[in-house]
């Protein structure tokens, strides 16, 4: 199907109603969720020193910025519903495009929405004690290392997903208002964390003056402590675990591609998509680095590593203002996760809509409702996402034989990041391929410092994919297996189109 035909068909269904601020709010709002407030705890446990913690966030930021520069060229060249799905389809064919959309539906987009919804419920539990992971409506039903349950916390997460799915079926204008309002609020909240930490929070016992910044062992760290059963020691062990410590920062900085999914709904995409991608990503990367500096300025490194339930930002505000500060931070994180999930839900549905228009998904998904939004895609996404909130991890204490149930937050991170990195790499390589196969295509923006920027991006993502495959073969392997499950499904869809 030609670009012109695509644009004409989309023009009859979707409306270009998003301006530059709206598009930028999609980028910022989809990125800032729960990750920046939580994942530094696990990252610091894995790498063992403040310098390595900041470097992990900085490299994740470099990967984000180089990716945004590459993606901007593709997005302005093909400003259509589906975004990255369309880029991969045009560079590699329908099969790779389908695998991306399939994985997005199964785990990348829906898994992120589920993880963020669980985080929203977790912080609501700070105010409402009944919202607890152990307050069960349906007790855990175990199978191996996992279980299925329905707690009040999980029910709140499902209710959030349902509410935001419904509001986004009411039209793009409603979704835009919710997104802009909550993104402005949570960006201000994150900026306040930075200002408070760096102005009022400096403490003589904090990590900044006291921890060994680059000597992890001097902070009581060891590779075996960071990852039980790990056999490597010395610098090689630290280097490999440093790569794994980037899972949290990468998860916190993912989802910036969401604005490309709504490319056919952005006005003047040749200008506004570049501004949104590069400007929005830059703002978030800087805020994330400064937030981690604030954590280090206020808290001892051990308190960052072992913050209760990994709530580093809450621990920081508690150290500065006491209980009232912790409550304010919990409220800010609820605002942040609410807005994040709204952006993810709004944008993700456009990919399945684009797939269905290519007859690679259920044909009902290719329709829009009277508000000119893909309501069927939104509902399908919402149902599957709700189901992803139900699994729990099962742990047995070796000494007491006591069974405890966790959530799959960390596992979802590693499923998501491993699969997302693979398609991120393919997207950047797609830029190089399309430069050669479509040299005459209109490109309102051309990637700055090409080919250095895509090469840096490819090398970084490639090394991280190998590192995660080595250190976390179970979880990262499951992420890759989820991608591969799409192969037989793709051929079934091609052989027997679903109408």
C-alpha positions, -999 to 999 in steps of 0.1 A, spaced: 0 0 0 14 34 -9 22 61 16 -5 83 -1 -31 56 2 -22 51 39 -25 88 46 -59 91 28 -74 61 46 -61 73 80 -74 107 72 -110 94 70 -107 79 106 -81 97 127 -78 134 131 -46 156 133 -56 173 166 -23 173 185 0 203 185 37 206 196 29 209 233 5 179 232 30 157 214 58 167 238 35 159 267 30 124 252 67 119 252 74 132 287 42 117 302 49 83 288 85 83 301 79 97 337 60 70 355 72 51 386 106 40 374 126 71 385 111 69 420 118 32 425 144 16 402 175 33 416 173 9 446 177 -22 426 203 -5 403 224 6 433 223 -29 447 236 -44 415 264 -19 409 274 -10 444 286 26 441 272 61 435 294 68 405 282 36 388 246 44 396 248 78 379 267 63 350 240 37 345 214 65 342 237 86 320 243 57 295 206 50 295 200 86 287 226 85 259 208 55 244 175 75 247 188 107 230 206 89 202 175 68 196 153 99 196 176 115 170 174 85 147 137 80 153 129 116 144 140 111 108 118 80 105 89 96 122 89 127 100 94 106 69 64 84 78 41 102 102 15 75 103 -5 56 129 16 28 143 49 46 142 77 21 149 55 -7 135 54 12 102 91 19 102 100 -18 107 74 -29 81 89 -5 55 125 -15 62 122 -53 68 87 -63 55 54 -72 72 68 -101 92 92 -80 113 66 -53 117 41 -79 129 66 -93 154 70 -59 169 33 -52 171 27 -87 185 54 -83 212 41 -48 220 7 -62 226 18 -92 246 44 -76 269 61 -43 259 32 -19 260 8 -39 281 35 -51 305 46 -15 310 10 -3 316 5 -32 341 37 -25 360 29 12 363 -7 5 374 6 -18 401 30 10 412 0 34 414 -18 10 436 13 4 457 15 41 465 -22 44 471 -16 19 499 4 45 517 -28 64 523 -54 35 523 -40 6 542 -67 -17 528 -49 -14 494 -24 -41 502 -8 -69 481 -17 -93 510 -54 -83 513 -68 -110 491 -101 -112 473 -89 -144 457 -61 -161 475 -30 -171 455 -32 -202 434 4 -214 429 20 -232 400 58 -235 402 75 -203 410 44 -182 402 9 -178 414 -23 -161 403 -42 -140 428 -65 -110 431 -56 -87 460 -71 -52 467 -39 -38 453 -43 -57 420 -80 -47 419 -70 -10 421 -45 -15 393 -72 -31 371 -97 -3 380 -71 23 369 -66 5 336 -103 3 330 -109 40 338 -82 53 315 -92 29 287 -127 42 290 -117 79 290 -96 74 259 -125 59 241 -143 92 246 -121 110 220 -86 123 215 -95 156 231 -104 140 264 -72 119 264 -51 150 255 -66 170 284 -59 142 309 -24 137 295 -14 174 295 -28 181 330 -11 151 347 22 155 328 25 192 338 18 182 374 42 153 376 70 171 358 67 199 384 67 173 411 99 157 398 115 191 395 105 198 431 122 166 442 154 178 425 153 213 440 144 201 475 171 174 474 198 198 461 189 228 482 175 216 515 185 180 517 223 180 518 233 158 547 267 150 562 259 113 564 246 110 529 262 91 500 277 122 484 305 128 508 308 94 524 304 66 499 333 53 478 321 67 444 337 41 422 350 13 445 319 -9 450 338 -33 473 346 -4 497 308 0 501 304 -36 512 294 -48 478 304 -81 460 292 -97 428 279 -127 448 259 -104 471 245 -85 441 234 -117 423 235 -149 443 251 -177 424 272 -154 403 306 -169 397 327 -141 382 347 -118 404 367 -86 400 362 -60 373 346 -83 348 319 -93 373 313 -56 380 311 -47 343 285 -74 336 264 -65 367 267 -29 357 249 -38 324 221 -54 344 219 -25 367 208 -4 336 175 -24 334 157 0 358 171 32 342 162 18 307 127 9 318 123 44 333 133 60 300 114 37 276 81 45 260 94 77 243 86 61 209 49 63 219 45 97 202 53 80 168 24 57 173 1 87 170 20 102 141 -12 105 120 -28 126 147 0 152 151 -3 185 132 27 195 111 45 163 119 77 173 100 84 199 128 64 188 158 75 152 160 112 162 161 105 188 188 86 163 208 111 135 205 143 154 210 130 181 233 109 158 255 136 131 258 162 157 267 141 172 295 134 138 310 170 126 308 183 157 326 156 155 353 164 118 359 201 125 364 194 154 387 169 133 407 196 107 413 220 133 424 194 145 448 189 110 463 227 108 468 228 142 484 202 133 510 205 96 517 233 73 528 240 49 499 229 19 520 195 36 525 191 40 487 200 3 482 175 -8 509 148 17 507 115 2 520 98 -15 490 124 3 468 106 37 474 138 58 471 120 91 464 97 85 494 127 78 516 144 110 505 114 132 512 109 114 545 145 123 555 140 160 546 104 166 559 95 135 579 61 117 575 45 147 557 72 147 531 68 110 525 30 114 520 35 143 496 60 122 476 36 92 475 8 115 462 32 129 435 41 94 424 4 85 421 -1 115 399 29 105 379 18 69 373 -17 79 365 -5 103 338 20 78 325 -6 50 321 -29 74 303 -2 82 276 7 45 272 -29 35 268 -37 63 244 -7 56 221 -5 18 222 -39 12 207 -28 30 175 -3 3 167 -28 -25 168 -51 -3 148 -24 0 121 -17 -38 122 -54 -45 117 -55 -22 87 -27 -43 72 -49 -74 80 -24 -86 106 -48 -83 136 -85 -88 143 -104 -67 117 -126 -52 144 -94 -35 158 -91 -16 125 -123 4 132 -129 37 150 -159 48 170 -180 80 167 -153 99 185 -128 90 158 -105 69 181 -97 31 178 -120 21 207 -119 -17 199 -81 -16 200 -82 3 233 -106 -23 248 -85 -53 236 -54 -37 250 -71 -30 283 -84 -66 288 -50 -82 282 -32 -56 304 -56 -63 333 -48 -100 330 -11 -92 333 -16 -76 367 -27 -110 382 5 -131 383 26 -131 415 60 -145 423 64 -173 449 93 -174 473 100 -200 500 122 -191 530 148 -218 533 149 -217 571 113 -213 580 97 -227 549 74 -197 549 58 -189 516 57 -152 505 42 -137 474 57 -108 455 47 -91 423 62 -95 389 74 -59 387 111 -67 383 104 -96 360 82 -74 338 110 -49 336 134 -76 323 109 -91 299 101 -56 286 137 -43 284 152 -74 266 124 -74 240 123 -36 237 161 -34 232 159 -59 203 133 -38 185 151 -6 194 182 -19 177 162 -30 146 146 5 145 180 22 144 193 -2 118 161 5 98 172 42 95 204 30 77 185 5 55 159 31 44 186 57 36 198 32 10 165 17 -2 145 49 -3 171 77 -9 146 100 -26 119 98 1 109 131 16 128 136 49 118 168 67 145 160 93 177 141 88 195 126 118 222 148 132 258 135 129 248 105 108 262 78 108 280 83 141 247 87 162 231 54 149 264 35 153 267 46 189 231 36 195 235 2 178 267 -6 198 252 3 232 219 -16 226 238 -46 212 261 -49 242 232 -46 266 212 -73 248 241 -97 251 247 -88 288 211 -94 298 210 -127 279 241 -138 299 231 -126 333 193 -131 332 187 -159 307 154 -169 323 137 -135 322 154 -120 292 150 -153 274 113 -153 281 112 -118 266 128 -131 234 106 -162 233 76 -139 235 89 -122 203 94 -156 186 58 -168 194 47 -143 169 63 -162 140 37 -190 137 9 -165 145 21 -143 116 19 -171 91 -15 -181 104 -27 -146 99 -13 -144 64 -28 -178 55 -62 -172 71 -71 -135 74 -95 -128 102 -124 -107 92 
